[in-house]
Amino acid sequence: MQVNLLKQKTEAIFESFKEKFENVTTDEKKIDITLPGEPMSEGALHPLSIIRNRIIEIFSAVGFTVSDGPEIEDDWHNFTALNFPEEHPARDMQDTFFIRKNPDLALRTHTSSVQVRIMEKHKPPLRTISPGRVYRNEAISARAHCFFHQVEGLYIDKDVSFADLKQTLLYFAREMFGADTEIRLRPSYFPFTEPSAEMDISCNFCKGEGCNICKYTGWVEILGCGMIDPAVLDNCKIDSNVYSGFAFGMGIERITMLVYKINDLRIFSENDVRFLKQFSGIG
Ligand code: DAH
């Protein structure tokens, strides 16, 4: 009896709804599943991530692994093991942010600290790149920021020579900037490499004609490099009589600015979608 009552009531409600909906015109219907959906805006990789991934891809193809280390680093890994003794003037160029409660700790100034960590932990042969964020106490301008990104490269084995360094970097430059790119190595100084060099690429904007990107020289600097100083190998318990190696370090912002013709590095961290959305669909 109760069940029949329930059935009658339910049927009555069903009929009333059926009637209501059958007589309704399309625009009155609340939901029309045939209408197109609300568009969702598509996210995109940040240009620095696109270029970092491309750098990883290029070096992975010739056998480099990817490694990383902490952004809060101790004095040994950031400076001392890399041949920057305390009070050495080379430290002046890399002023950074220190941790007040423990002055032995600071925000790393370069990814070269990862070299030390890798050498301490692993035995050669070693072939790795280490991308990551680094910090400096710099006035912020179109060309410098208090944080930026680098990629470090490290190659250690028996009989590694400067020719290996040069050929590896020429390969990188041509993959990144085009097959007609030339490189130029200029003598330089870094405490942890001997000899040391700075590498320029032929200007990819003016093809050597001279423009304001290359300051009318036809060349633009993209990285520092050199043969690892034997003292650094010994600091990391790698026998410098048996092994040799090369290292290099480059700024990801710099490479990205050259690839995409961006002239102010502050724009990378301003979160302006009008800038960021221009890279959607790339990478
Ligand atoms: N660490 C250096 C810097 O931040 C860049 C660098 C130069 C890294 C030479 C290297 C190297 O590994 O061999 O200025």
Boltz pocket constraint, residues with backbone or C-beta under 6 A from the ligand:
constraints:
  - pocket:
      binder: B
      contacts: [[A, 109], [A, 110], [A, 111], [A, 112], [A, 152], [A, 153], [A, 190], [A, 193], [A, 197], [A, 223], [A, 224], [A, 225], [A, 226], [A, 246], [A, 247], [A, 248], [A, 249], [A, 250]]
      max_distance: 6.0
